[in-house]
Amino acid sequence: MDISVVVPLYNEVESLPELTSWISRVMQENSFTYEIILIDDGSNDGSWDMIVKLQENNPFIRGIKFRRNYGKSAALNVGFGVTKGNVVITMDADLQDSPDEIPQLYRRIVEDKYDLISGWKAKRYDPISKTIPTKFFNAATRKMSGIPNLHDFNCGLKAYKSTVVKNIEVYGEMHRYIPVIAKWAGFSKIGEQIVEHRPRKYGKTKFGMSRFVNGFLDLLSIFFVGKFGKRPMHFFGSMGVLSFFAGIIITIWMIIEKLYSISHNQHYRDITSQPLFYIALVAIILGSQLFLTGFVAELVSRSSHDRNNYQVEETI
């Protein structure tokens, strides 16, 4: 199969007929073999009934229904697990992504040998309350992830080589950072394509302002797990040792200063009356705790079932 189109959705009953018809038309015009996987993330507006009706008339449509709303990441992760196409395309169900972009995305994966192509909605129809925070988070993600060529990490329209989606796990609200997850998994050939951003035709957005806070926390989490997930002692241990020795150095300096003052009959303050004493004490305690945290995290990591789960690209 050439292409699997994965569409997570929540309460998008009005847009589904037009979206699936549009995708099918594009596929037929380009002679692609394909499947459309619609993941109903706990909709309560009749979206699942619509999916069942559409599938009766189009055998290339497949549907998965969640019992309740789990979020976009869960829908994508489940969708990735059942795909059969050599190239996987993800897109939103609200008709703001254009299926006409699919042939070019497919070509860049197959002919240009990219692992992942992320869409960039250079011209957006979102309010300023959404575009400004989005630019901030994209800039922060570029800096922390080491993927400088992507302008829009959260664009729903993306194309993947099938091996990418079969070797990554998307959970929580990590769908915003799939390119980062892919990079940490060893898929480094990541490109970008300017895509059309269409005004929303039906309904309203399902994401509130809380996604920006959650997005920042997810970014920190994915950065830490990706870099130190298999060697947590390198992170906690290094910080612990630095903090511990900083406290020790301050303590030694205060002792030397007091002994010097005594030997020269100079006035001195008791060590416990100096603010530096408490700073040193906190630094030593904090350093010890960080080191123990790293030790415990190392034990947990070594006991994990996937402690030696590494990406193997090819065997002969």
BAMAR-446761 format. One record per residue (C-alpha): residue number from 1; chain; x, z, y. Coordinates in nm, 3 decimals, always signed. Layout:
BEGIN
[NUM,"A",[X,Z,Y]],
...
This chain:
BEGIN
[1,"A",[+0.000,+0.000,+0.000]],
[2,"A",[+0.130,-0.090,+0.345]],
[3,"A",[-0.030,+0.171,+0.573]],
[4,"A",[-0.206,+0.504,+0.552]],
[5,"A",[-0.387,+0.604,+0.871]],
[6,"A",[-0.436,+0.982,+0.893]],
[7,"A",[-0.701,+1.098,+1.140]],
[8,"A",[-0.764,+1.471,+1.187]],
[9,"A",[-1.094,+1.538,+1.358]],
[10,"A",[-1.319,+1.815,+1.481]],
[11,"A",[-1.669,+1.734,+1.608]],
[12,"A",[-1.610,+1.363,+1.672]],
[13,"A",[-1.921,+1.219,+1.509]],
[14,"A",[-1.990,+0.976,+1.793]],
[15,"A",[-1.649,+0.810,+1.788]],
[16,"A",[-1.600,+0.770,+1.411]],
[17,"A",[-1.796,+0.443,+1.357]],
[18,"A",[-1.616,+0.265,+1.641]],
[19,"A",[-1.276,+0.405,+1.542]],
[20,"A",[-1.294,+0.312,+1.174]],
[21,"A",[-1.434,-0.033,+1.253]],
[22,"A",[-1.151,-0.093,+1.501]],
[23,"A",[-0.883,+0.019,+1.256]],
[24,"A",[-1.026,-0.201,+0.979]],
[25,"A",[-1.037,-0.503,+1.209]],
[26,"A",[-0.671,-0.460,+1.305]],
[27,"A",[-0.571,-0.421,+0.940]],
[28,"A",[-0.759,-0.733,+0.832]],
[29,"A",[-0.621,-0.942,+1.118]],
[30,"A",[-0.266,-0.852,+1.010]],
[31,"A",[-0.332,-0.873,+0.633]],
[32,"A",[-0.227,-0.512,+0.575]],
[33,"A",[-0.326,-0.318,+0.266]],
[34,"A",[-0.441,+0.018,+0.396]],
[35,"A",[-0.638,+0.338,+0.369]],
[36,"A",[-0.803,+0.552,+0.637]],
[37,"A",[-0.787,+0.925,+0.564]],
[38,"A",[-1.034,+1.125,+0.773]],
[39,"A",[-0.979,+1.501,+0.765]],
[40,"A",[-1.283,+1.692,+0.888]],
[41,"A",[-1.144,+2.020,+1.022]],
[42,"A",[-1.464,+2.223,+0.988]],
[43,"A",[-1.689,+2.015,+1.215]],
[44,"A",[-2.044,+2.132,+1.277]],
[45,"A",[-2.185,+1.823,+1.450]],
[46,"A",[-2.250,+1.606,+1.144]],
[47,"A",[-1.906,+1.445,+1.134]],
[48,"A",[-1.881,+1.485,+0.756]],
[49,"A",[-2.217,+1.317,+0.698]],
[50,"A",[-2.094,+1.029,+0.912]],
[51,"A",[-1.771,+1.006,+0.708]],
[52,"A",[-1.975,+0.988,+0.386]],
[53,"A",[-2.193,+0.714,+0.535]],
[54,"A",[-1.893,+0.513,+0.657]],
[55,"A",[-1.721,+0.543,+0.319]],
[56,"A",[-2.022,+0.393,+0.144]],
[57,"A",[-1.972,+0.074,+0.347]],
[58,"A",[-1.592,+0.076,+0.358]],
[59,"A",[-1.405,+0.158,+0.034]],
[60,"A",[-1.078,+0.192,+0.227]],
[61,"A",[-1.201,+0.513,+0.389]],
[62,"A",[-1.119,+0.847,+0.228]],
[63,"A",[-1.247,+1.183,+0.348]],
[64,"A",[-1.135,+1.544,+0.321]],
[65,"A",[-1.357,+1.826,+0.445]],
[66,"A",[-1.232,+2.174,+0.530]],
[67,"A",[-1.468,+2.463,+0.475]],
[68,"A",[-1.382,+2.597,+0.820]],
[69,"A",[-1.169,+2.506,+1.120]],
[70,"A",[-0.798,+2.553,+1.041]],
[71,"A",[-0.642,+2.346,+1.318]],
[72,"A",[-0.476,+2.011,+1.359]],
[73,"A",[-0.153,+2.109,+1.184]],
[74,"A",[-0.336,+2.206,+0.867]],
[75,"A",[-0.534,+1.881,+0.872]],
[76,"A",[-0.219,+1.672,+0.914]],
[77,"A",[-0.033,+1.860,+0.641]],
[78,"A",[-0.315,+1.805,+0.391]],
[79,"A",[-0.349,+1.442,+0.496]],
[80,"A",[+0.023,+1.381,+0.453]],
[81,"A",[+0.005,+1.517,+0.101]],
[82,"A",[-0.244,+1.253,-0.018]],
[83,"A",[-0.112,+0.943,+0.158]],
[84,"A",[-0.018,+0.639,-0.051]],
[85,"A",[+0.109,+0.397,+0.215]],
[86,"A",[+0.471,+0.305,+0.275]],
[87,"A",[+0.410,+0.376,+0.645]],
[88,"A",[+0.191,+0.660,+0.769]],
[89,"A",[+0.018,+0.634,+1.106]],
[90,"A",[-0.142,+0.937,+1.270]],
[91,"A",[-0.390,+0.911,+1.552]],
[92,"A",[-0.659,+1.119,+1.717]],
[93,"A",[-1.026,+1.053,+1.654]],
[94,"A",[-1.139,+1.057,+2.019]],
[95,"A",[-1.061,+0.687,+2.083]],
[96,"A",[-0.789,+0.777,+2.335]],
[97,"A",[-0.538,+0.621,+2.093]],
[98,"A",[-0.561,+0.247,+2.041]],
[99,"A",[-0.543,+0.106,+1.685]],
[100,"A",[-0.407,-0.215,+1.838]],
[101,"A",[-0.070,-0.033,+1.854]],
[102,"A",[-0.052,-0.010,+1.473]],
[103,"A",[+0.115,-0.348,+1.395]],
[104,"A",[+0.406,-0.283,+1.634]],
[105,"A",[+0.450,+0.072,+1.506]],
[106,"A",[+0.454,-0.059,+1.150]],
[107,"A",[+0.707,-0.327,+1.235]],
[108,"A",[+0.950,-0.080,+1.391]],
[109,"A",[+0.939,+0.143,+1.083]],
[110,"A",[+0.974,-0.141,+0.831]],
[111,"A",[+1.201,-0.387,+1.012]],
[112,"A",[+1.398,-0.163,+1.250]],
[113,"A",[+1.434,+0.108,+0.981]],
[114,"A",[+1.320,+0.400,+1.196]],
[115,"A",[+1.220,+0.723,+1.023]],
[116,"A",[+0.968,+0.810,+1.291]],
[117,"A",[+0.825,+0.642,+1.599]],
[118,"A",[+0.650,+0.865,+1.850]],
[119,"A",[+0.404,+0.727,+2.103]],
[120,"A",[+0.458,+0.784,+2.474]],
[121,"A",[+0.151,+0.775,+2.696]],
[122,"A",[+0.340,+0.687,+3.012]],
[123,"A",[+0.014,+0.645,+3.204]],
[124,"A",[-0.228,+0.925,+3.128]],
[125,"A",[-0.593,+0.990,+3.214]],
[126,"A",[-0.564,+1.368,+3.189]],
[127,"A",[-0.616,+1.615,+3.477]],
[128,"A",[-0.313,+1.750,+3.659]],
[129,"A",[-0.370,+2.092,+3.499]],
[130,"A",[-0.273,+1.930,+3.170]],
[131,"A",[-0.008,+1.677,+3.273]],
[132,"A",[+0.223,+1.915,+3.463]],
[133,"A",[+0.251,+2.178,+3.184]],
[134,"A",[+0.293,+1.894,+2.933]],
[135,"A",[+0.591,+1.757,+3.127]],
[136,"A",[+0.747,+2.103,+3.138]],
[137,"A",[+0.714,+2.156,+2.763]],
[138,"A",[+0.839,+1.808,+2.683]],
[139,"A",[+1.148,+1.871,+2.897]],
[140,"A",[+1.208,+2.208,+2.727]],
[141,"A",[+1.163,+2.054,+2.383]],
[142,"A",[+1.407,+1.772,+2.458]],
[143,"A",[+1.666,+2.027,+2.566]],
[144,"A",[+1.623,+2.262,+2.271]],
[145,"A",[+1.571,+2.004,+1.998]],
[146,"A",[+1.852,+1.765,+2.085]],
[147,"A",[+1.613,+1.466,+2.083]],
[148,"A",[+1.671,+1.335,+2.437]],
[149,"A",[+1.493,+1.003,+2.399]],
[150,"A",[+1.138,+1.133,+2.350]],
[151,"A",[+0.913,+1.183,+2.652]],
[152,"A",[+0.593,+1.292,+2.475]],
[153,"A",[+0.636,+1.505,+2.163]],
[154,"A",[+0.266,+1.588,+2.140]],
[155,"A",[+0.129,+1.234,+2.138]],
[156,"A",[-0.110,+1.203,+1.843]],
[157,"A",[-0.019,+0.839,+1.782]],
[158,"A",[+0.291,+0.832,+1.562]],
[159,"A",[+0.431,+0.629,+1.275]],
[160,"A",[+0.634,+0.768,+0.987]],
[161,"A",[+0.824,+0.639,+0.690]],
[162,"A",[+0.639,+0.780,+0.388]],
[163,"A",[+0.942,+0.983,+0.279]],
[164,"A",[+0.927,+1.176,+0.605]],
[165,"A",[+0.572,+1.307,+0.563]],
[166,"A",[+0.638,+1.393,+0.199]],
[167,"A",[+0.936,+1.610,+0.288]],
[168,"A",[+0.814,+1.812,+0.584]],
[169,"A",[+0.564,+2.094,+0.615]],
[170,"A",[+0.338,+2.128,+0.918]],
[171,"A",[+0.174,+2.466,+0.973]],
[172,"A",[+0.045,+2.695,+1.246]],
[173,"A",[+0.037,+2.471,+1.553]],
[174,"A",[+0.358,+2.288,+1.473]],
[175,"A",[+0.196,+1.944,+1.499]],
[176,"A",[+0.331,+1.933,+1.855]],
[177,"A",[+0.686,+1.937,+1.722]],
[178,"A",[+0.675,+1.710,+1.417]],
[179,"A",[+0.971,+1.505,+1.548]],
[180,"A",[+1.171,+1.829,+1.567]],
[181,"A",[+1.065,+1.930,+1.214]],
[182,"A",[+1.163,+1.584,+1.090]],
[183,"A",[+1.503,+1.607,+1.258]],
[184,"A",[+1.577,+1.947,+1.102]],
[185,"A",[+1.480,+1.794,+0.765]],
[186,"A",[+1.750,+1.529,+0.811]],
[187,"A",[+1.545,+1.235,+0.943]],
[188,"A",[+1.743,+1.159,+1.255]],
[189,"A",[+1.647,+0.799,+1.338]],
[190,"A",[+1.363,+0.880,+1.575]],
[191,"A",[+1.235,+0.631,+1.829]],
[192,"A",[+0.968,+0.602,+2.093]],
[193,"A",[+0.710,+0.343,+2.188]],
[194,"A",[+0.500,+0.326,+2.504]],
[195,"A",[+0.135,+0.325,+2.400]],
[196,"A",[-0.195,+0.294,+2.580]],
[197,"A",[-0.378,+0.611,+2.674]],
[198,"A",[-0.750,+0.542,+2.698]],
[199,"A",[-1.003,+0.758,+2.882]],
[200,"A",[-1.209,+0.980,+2.652]],
[201,"A",[-1.531,+0.799,+2.568]],
[202,"A",[-1.728,+1.071,+2.388]],
[203,"A",[-1.736,+1.450,+2.392]],
[204,"A",[-1.469,+1.670,+2.547]],
[205,"A",[-1.123,+1.794,+2.462]],
[206,"A",[-1.098,+2.068,+2.197]],
[207,"A",[-0.776,+2.220,+2.333]],
[208,"A",[-0.764,+2.488,+2.604]],
[209,"A",[-0.488,+2.630,+2.821]],
[210,"A",[-0.384,+2.871,+2.545]],
[211,"A",[-0.212,+2.583,+2.368]],
[212,"A",[+0.069,+2.590,+2.624]],
[213,"A",[+0.154,+2.954,+2.549]],
[214,"A",[+0.123,+2.893,+2.175]],
[215,"A",[+0.327,+2.576,+2.210]],
[216,"A",[+0.616,+2.758,+2.374]],
[217,"A",[+0.615,+3.028,+2.106]],
[218,"A",[+0.605,+2.762,+1.834]],
[219,"A",[+0.901,+2.588,+1.996]],
[220,"A",[+1.109,+2.907,+1.983]],
[221,"A",[+1.001,+2.964,+1.624]],
[222,"A",[+1.086,+2.616,+1.504]],
[223,"A",[+1.420,+2.624,+1.686]],
[224,"A",[+1.516,+2.951,+1.519]],
[225,"A",[+1.391,+2.859,+1.171]],
[226,"A",[+1.548,+2.515,+1.185]],
[227,"A",[+1.889,+2.641,+1.294]],
[228,"A",[+1.913,+2.981,+1.127]],
[229,"A",[+1.648,+2.974,+0.854]],
[230,"A",[+1.904,+2.967,+0.573]],
[231,"A",[+2.167,+3.182,+0.749]],
[232,"A",[+1.988,+3.447,+0.959]],
[233,"A",[+2.294,+3.677,+0.958]],
[234,"A",[+2.475,+3.424,+1.178]],
[235,"A",[+2.216,+3.486,+1.450]],
[236,"A",[+2.132,+3.855,+1.419]],
[237,"A",[+2.478,+3.956,+1.302]],
[238,"A",[+2.656,+3.783,+1.590]],
[239,"A",[+2.430,+3.941,+1.850]],
[240,"A",[+2.454,+4.278,+1.679]],
[241,"A",[+2.834,+4.273,+1.667]],
[242,"A",[+2.857,+4.171,+2.033]],
[243,"A",[+2.616,+4.444,+2.141]],
[244,"A",[+2.786,+4.709,+1.925]],
[245,"A",[+3.135,+4.633,+2.050]],
[246,"A",[+3.017,+4.615,+2.411]],
[247,"A",[+2.884,+4.968,+2.369]],
[248,"A",[+3.207,+5.085,+2.204]],
[249,"A",[+3.423,+4.935,+2.482]],
[250,"A",[+3.213,+5.104,+2.752]],
[251,"A",[+3.239,+5.435,+2.565]],
[252,"A",[+3.618,+5.407,+2.525]],
[253,"A",[+3.652,+5.318,+2.893]],
[254,"A",[+3.455,+5.627,+2.998]],
[255,"A",[+3.663,+5.853,+2.771]],
[256,"A",[+3.989,+5.712,+2.905]],
[257,"A",[+3.866,+5.752,+3.262]],
[258,"A",[+3.777,+6.118,+3.199]],
[259,"A",[+4.110,+6.196,+3.030]],
[260,"A",[+4.295,+6.029,+3.315]],
[261,"A",[+4.104,+6.237,+3.572]],
[262,"A",[+4.177,+6.559,+3.379]],
[263,"A",[+4.547,+6.483,+3.349]],
[264,"A",[+4.575,+6.418,+3.724]],
[265,"A",[+4.357,+6.714,+3.823]],
[266,"A",[+4.099,+6.481,+3.978]],
[267,"A",[+3.727,+6.543,+4.003]],
[268,"A",[+3.524,+6.381,+3.727]],
[269,"A",[+3.164,+6.365,+3.615]],
[270,"A",[+3.046,+6.456,+3.269]],
[271,"A",[+3.009,+6.147,+3.055]],
[272,"A",[+2.644,+6.228,+2.983]],
[273,"A",[+2.565,+6.229,+3.355]],
[274,"A",[+2.677,+5.870,+3.399]],
[275,"A",[+2.433,+5.575,+3.365]],
[276,"A",[+2.701,+5.385,+3.169]],
[277,"A",[+2.674,+5.645,+2.892]],
[278,"A",[+2.312,+5.552,+2.825]],
[279,"A",[+2.386,+5.181,+2.851]],
[280,"A",[+2.662,+5.222,+2.593]],
[281,"A",[+2.436,+5.430,+2.368]],
[282,"A",[+2.157,+5.172,+2.379]],
[283,"A",[+2.405,+4.887,+2.315]],
[284,"A",[+2.549,+5.062,+2.007]],
[285,"A",[+2.205,+5.143,+1.863]],
[286,"A",[+2.071,+4.795,+1.938]],
[287,"A",[+2.380,+4.633,+1.785]],
[288,"A",[+2.341,+4.838,+1.468]],
[289,"A",[+1.973,+4.747,+1.441]],
[290,"A",[+2.038,+4.377,+1.496]],
[291,"A",[+2.308,+4.379,+1.229]],
[292,"A",[+2.076,+4.555,+0.982]],
[293,"A",[+1.800,+4.307,+1.071]],
[294,"A",[+2.035,+4.020,+0.989]],
[295,"A",[+2.131,+4.187,+0.662]],
[296,"A",[+1.768,+4.232,+0.557]],
[297,"A",[+1.682,+3.877,+0.668]],
[298,"A",[+1.974,+3.749,+0.460]],
[299,"A",[+1.841,+3.933,+0.153]],
[300,"A",[+1.494,+3.785,+0.211]],
[301,"A",[+1.640,+3.437,+0.258]],
[302,"A",[+1.843,+3.461,-0.062]],
[303,"A",[+1.535,+3.576,-0.253]],
[304,"A",[+1.322,+3.287,-0.122]],
[305,"A",[+1.201,+3.032,-0.375]],
[306,"A",[+1.330,+2.747,-0.157]],
[307,"A",[+1.668,+2.901,-0.069]],
[308,"A",[+1.839,+2.599,-0.226]],
[309,"A",[+1.580,+2.340,-0.134]],
[310,"A",[+1.779,+2.066,+0.041]],
[311,"A",[+1.680,+1.712,+0.135]],
[312,"A",[+1.828,+1.451,-0.101]],
[313,"A",[+1.796,+1.101,+0.039]],
[314,"A",[+1.899,+0.898,-0.264]],
[315,"A",[+2.037,+0.930,-0.616]],
[316,"A",[+2.186,+0.666,-0.845]],
